[in-house]
Amino acid sequence: MQGHTSNTALVSRSTALAVVPSAVPVAIRRIRKDLDKAAETWPAHITLIGASQTFQRVDADLAFLLAPLSQCYAPFDILLDRLSVFPHSQGCSVVLEPSAFRTLTMIQKDAMSLLNLKAQKHDFHPHMTLASLKSGAGDDQTLELVSKIRNDLLANGSFPLKFTCSSLSIMVKPIGDDAYSCANSLDLVGTAVIPENNASVSCKPSFAFNRATFAWIPLSSQSAPWPTAGLSSETFSIVSYNVLYAPNSVDNSNSQSRYPRLCSVLESTDPDFIALQEVSKEFLDLLCSLPWVQERYHLSIAHAEKSKDIPTGLVFMSKMPFFSSVEVLSEGKRALVISREPFDLLDNSLDENSVVFAVVHLTSDYSSDKSALRLKQWKALNQRLPQQRQQPILVVGDFNSNQEPLLESEFQISGFADAWVVANPSSRGLTFDPSTNSLAAETSTRSARYDRILIRCSGLEPRICSLLGTDPDGDDLSDHYGLFCRIASCNDEAVETRIGSLVTDDLDLPTYESIQDDLRNDAAANEFLSMEGSIPSVASVAIRHEALQILKAFLGSLFSQSSIKLVPVGSFALNTFGPESDVDVLCVGPVSAPDFFASLRSASAWPNQCRLLRIVDDAKVPIAVVSVLSVQVDMQYVARIPGIGMQMNVHARMALAAHRDALMIRERVAACGPRAASTFRLAARLLKLWASRRLVTGPAAFGFPGSFALTVLLARVADQSTSASALVKRFFAEYAARNWLAQGGAVWWDSADKPISAKDHVVDDKTPMVVMSPSSTSDGVAVNVCRNAVRSSRDAWLREVARAHALDGDFHAICAAPDLLRAFAFFINIEISGTSPLKLARLKKLVELRFISLVVDAQRRCPSVSLRPIPEWFFAAENDPETSANLLVGLEKKEDALLSVDDKRQALATLDNVLLQFETDITRREDYVAGMWLHAARVPQKAVDGFLASPTSAVVEEPLAPPSAQSRDDGDCQPRRQFSLPPAPAGGAAQSRAKSKLRSSEDVFNRLLWDTAFEQDYFVVGYMDRFTGIQEVPFAEFAASRADQQGDEWIPFHRVWYFKQVKDAQELVVWDRKNKIDLVFG
């Protein structure tokens, strides 16, 4: 279409060309009214040419100039099937946009030409704005709002939004007016129809090896089965590997040796699909010549004159034929998109269960920070992928991103889950680690999980995810480790069947009659438990029933009564709860988890005797704590959104694991005989009473095995015992004889069924006690129910188990309360006070948050001292228990420790330093405020003589904090420390710094090691080598050598010269011995 030039004079008003739908759903109008500041000045629309492009001409002239559009184009359908977030200088906008917009693009280009306007600087992305926000695109409130908008639109049938465009609107805003209105419209009466769904010309068949001609030829036969979602019997495996192409290094980093060994790893792994990055011509030629590749695999490319002919170094391999398309992400960067049939990425006719693969290698930070470019590349790829939410998609490759918030939020908004996080929630999974990989160390000191396998589909579940090429005895194969993932295909119904009756409307609650039936079967246990007050009364059972019914009705009023399900878990589900026990429940609802917790926060009409105490939505398993009829209910949540199904992210899997654990325990015990379940429940009550009386249980903050760990351990030894006491005796005999300290001594529910990830769950100093949950071997989520245990608490627990075993079933003696305040000559006394009960409660939380770190640090730095944490708060008789409290740790010399007088003095001085550091860490926190006081010291026994146990007071109701950021790596929810150089003091910086005492390098090391506000991966340690001068080593490597304290690699603290942070291509010295710099302690 030829451009038409007009000399029509400009008028002083704003004009725009847009598509205005004739009818807009009520839900969209409501959202725009609430969230879009332009809702009053603009109707819902898609802009083709904006007012900022200044083509303000007389309406009649515009209609005349654009008339050819009317005569050329026929009416066409627009499908707004993407909900996206656009960042801009004022914040961000939430928009609906089409995945296919060829017709709109053609009309926009023709209109620009007809009006003789210059081309836009940015690519044309048609969209309809729903909300204009001041928050950033990656902020938590933005993500929560996007999720809420999506669920609102889905619930009202307004997404995707489809309408017919039969006219173009000329929108004008006269002088002095604030709103745009349609001054003229151009009806589309032509015949031109732009096909939106033509097959892409770049879509090419895969190559297969032809034995007749001994050549690789294109082959498009689709006889082999292709993986699909929704079929519960299917599994397939995939490997992603960056094979390292380093043409500037010597011999391409010894590729002649590396490449064959790397190919041997691929051959032995034998996955169904392989996605390779940084493939050179040399590596491709080797692949194509290998017999096992020729026999088993189809390749996306089999011939290359030079390495640059391989698109961005990407190669895809499959055991079945496929078609691939090369998609442009940015200048010099491409992606491979793969499907089983010829396709166009804008085509919605693909089999909705057929898996689509994409392989990427995003730009690295080699020369500067490229996070913005990576975000742009991801969005470019995402726009080219099928947009139907049910279409299963895997995006694999090297993302060169280490938990960048904006990119991570885009993954979440787009519906992608990280396979590694789902399969290994407690493992970091570093694929680029200079501390263990010599090739990685040649280019960087920063460890990261650059390589990912992202999955978008509730019907695909990663069961196993592990690293390749990590053999410590062999030479490194690449600077990256490979990533292997085994994925199971499972539809929503299969998921729900496997986790139990989540869709029943009736609450399955334990009854008082069932408790009495258990007691009638065992007179001895009945007498002992009743005497100790450990049996729930009929009133305590009834009030829990009523509390859950009230909570269920309230949640039904917030969402939908028919779609809210409550499922008891934990001790209440197993009917082993006590009179004062909390109730743990799993809630399944129709909205996303962020929306669920946000709705609880904002709810104004809570029922009487029902209140929200707190929300912990930044934990591994987010939880809402509610008080109903004075019963505390801990509520986990899983989303089951209509039309999408279960949202099986890591939080959901861990929450569902709690329900699955209860089911598996029930099944295992029931299989032991008709009375086994009754005996098991009574035995569990006896064990909980023992642990409570002997002070070897309590909140996770004290590092002891929890009550659920006891239940799991008891279920493992359940048999046909006819009495609870006999089963408990077996429990003590089994675990007193067990070698808990053995390397790799993890306790598995079924020792014959260990997943590959079992290597990540071995007994060591960091994880001194490993008891895997029952579902760890069946649902792909490996959960150590003793993950919070510390060595000192574990040792105390083991001593009590051995003591109970020696008493041979005498439960009066076994459960006799110990006098721990007189059992030790010295104690650690953590004394705290607050000017109000609320401040005391908050300070208790601060102390408990750091208590495990104190115990671990003390036992590591003072190996000759034995510590016995006491999981109970005390108070001095002369103090007010509502405003003061004490936490104690018993101290004694280890039996095998031979100490001189100087050794003893040194050990006590070190312990005092640990306590001083603990006190400093807490008092410097932002939430340690005026009105709080803390002192940690080593005291003799007479100083605690007369202490009383703090009374169990009513829960202090606190104002709810705003939702906190989701942790992204290892569960750490603390804010990350940001450094800045202090201003130079007057009179010379050096002189001023010299006046204050510099904290030691050991203090700095311990702060970086234990304070979760610091990201260890970004720090390096500079030290003086006796032969080569100043050298640098990654912090993690330095910490490992300190832990060993032996060998040639051990570096003493007096040789440490500085600590430096290296982040985002910027270096900052945070502690320097010579220049007296300390940005760690301030």
LINFEN-V787064 format. One record per run of one state. SS is the DSSP state (~ for helix, > for strand, _ for the rest). FROM is the first residue (numbers start at 0). TO is the last residue. If there is no record, write none. Layout:
ss: <SS SS>
from: <FROM FROM>
to: <TO TO>
This chain:
ss: <_ > _ ~ _ > _ ~ _ ~ _ ~ > _ > _ > _ ~ _ > _ ~ _ > _ > _ > _ > _ > _ > _ > _ > _ > _ ~ _ > _ ~ _ ~ _ > _ ~ _ ~ _ > _ > _ > _ > _ > _ ~ _ > _ ~ _ > ~ _ > _ ~ _ > _ > _ > _ > _ ~ _ ~ _ ~ _ ~ _ > ~ _ > _ ~ _ > _ > _ > _ > _ ~ _ ~ _ ~ _ ~ _ ~ _ > _ ~ _ > _ ~ _ > _ ~ _ ~ _ ~ _ > _ ~ _ > _ > _ ~ _ > ~ _ > _ ~ _ ~ _ ~ > _ > ~ _ ~ > _ > _ > _>
from: <0 13 19 25 35 45 49 50 53 58 65 66 72 74 75 88 90 98 101 114 126 133 139 155 160 165 166 173 180 187 188 189 191 192 203 210 214 219 227 228 234 242 250 269 272 277 280 289 290 296 297 299 306 309 310 313 314 318 322 330 332 339 353 354 355 361 370 384 392 398 404 413 416 418 423 431 432 437 441 447 448 450 456 459 468 481 489 491 499 511 520 522 531 537 558 564 569 574 582 589 592 602 609 616 622 628 630 641 644 646 649 670 675 693 699 702 706 716 723 737 746 747 755 760 770 772 773 777 783 784 790 806 810 814 819 822 825 834 836 861 864 875 883 893 900 923 931 940 943 947 949 988 995 1000 1010 1015 1018 1025 1028 1034 1044 1052 1055 1063 1065 1072 1076 1078>
to: <12 18 24 34 44 48 49 52 57 64 65 71 73 74 87 89 97 100 113 125 132 138 154 159 164 165 172 179 186 187 188 190 191 202 209 213 218 226 227 233 241 249 268 271 276 279 288 289 295 296 298 305 308 309 312 313 317 321 329 331 338 352 353 354 360 369 383 391 397 403 412 415 417 422 430 431 436 440 446 447 449 455 458 467 480 488 490 498 510 519 521 530 536 557 563 568 573 581 588 591 601 608 615 621 627 629 640 643 645 648 669 674 692 698 701 705 715 722 736 745 746 754 759 769 771 772 776 782 783 789 805 809 813 818 821 824 833 835 860 863 874 882 892 899 922 930 939 942 946 948 987 994 999 1009 1014 1017 1024 1027 1033 1043 1051 1054 1062 1064 1071 1075 1077 1081>
